[in-house]
Amino acid sequence: MTETPLDSTTGLPVRLLHDRLLVREDADSERRSAAGIVIPATAQMGRRLHWAEAVGVGPLVRSVENGDRVLFDPEDKAEVEIQGRTYILLRERDIHAVAAKRVDNDGTGLYL
């Protein structure tokens, strides 16, 4: 399981409110093509969504749990630094997809 981020001033665990998610973006900024060619992060290929790991969820979040990978639009993000690490704060409605072992393939999805 992922460790809970702590506030850098008080050292207390961060508790998210309402439908907020705290995620840590994947550190790998370079991508590889199917043939193994490295595509640098500076190469622009149109609008591209990013994956991140959820490290904190608010009490009203229904579709995401800590440790899930979520797909989001990087243009809709708000960054926050906690203990020297950069996290992204999102609303649940800004998440496009969830990748987790508990996700049911037969479900139709959750519409908010």
Summary of the structure (lengths in Angstrom):
residues: 112
radius of gyration: 15.4
end to end distance: 27.3
largest distance: 48.1
contacts: 254
relative contact order: 0.25
helix: 5%
strand: 37%
